[in-house]
Amino acid sequence: MFVSLVSIGLIVAGVYLALGFLVGLWLVLGAINRLDAASKGSSIGFRLLILPGMALFWPLFLLRINKNIAVAPDECNAHRHKAAGGAA
């Protein structure tokens, strides 16, 4: 029973990572420009560096592309308020 659950978990993880690698390649080779305008014209070295992260977090990036979110939202916390001159 335990061995079959572990093997099912490994198969699911393998399928997730395989899909992530394919989607990550698609993102890195072309769609990255829709996610971040600053990456336009970036080198192949940069794109290879971000491929593992794209492969791991591919559902989040697909959601951002689907919702047409080109710029990540700014974080709002006490440190940013203090740096901007506001009260913490």
N, C-alpha and C positions, 0 to 999 in steps of 0.2 A: 504494500500500500504506500509506504513512505517513498520507496524507490520510484514508483510510478508518478507520484506527485512531484518529486524532484525532476524527473525526466520531462514531465509536462511543463514545469516552470522553465527549464533550460530551453525547451523548444520555443516557448513563447518569447523568452528573452532573445533567442537567436533570430526569430522572425522580426521582432521589434528592431534589433540592431541592423539586420539586413535591409529592412525598409528604410531605416534611418540613414544607412550608408547611401542608398540610391537617392533618397530625397536630399541628403546632404550634398551629393555630387551635383544634383540639379540646381540646388541653391548656390553652391560655390561657383559653378560654371556660368550662371547667368542671372539667376533671380536675386542674388545678393544686392544688386543695384536698386531693386525695389524696396529692400529692407533698410539699407543705409546708403545714402547718397555719397558719403565720404569714401566708400569702398570702390567707387567708380575708378577704373584704371589701376586697381591694385595689382601687385605682383602675384605670380603663381605661388611664391613662398608664403605670402600672407594667406592666400586661399587654402593652401595645404595645412597651415597652422590652425585655421578655424574649422576645418572639416570635422575633426572629432566632436567638437561642441555642437556643430550643426547636426551631426548624426545622432547625438544623444538627445538633444532638445528639439528635434524636428517637428513634433506636434505644435509647439509654441510658435515656431517660425511660420508654419503653414497657417496658423490662426492669424498671425500678424499680416501675412500676405492676403488672406481672405477678407480681412476687415480693412485693408488698405491703410494700415498704420505704418507710415514711412519713418516716423521719428519715435523713439522710445520716450515714454513720459518721464518727466523729471521727478526725482525722488523728493519727497517732502518730509523733512525731519528737523530736529532741533539744531543740528550742526549747520544745515543749509540756511536756516533762519538766522542763526548767529552770524554766519559769514556774510549774509546780506544786510546785516545791521539791525535785524529785528530782535525782538525779545525771545528768549528760549522758552 
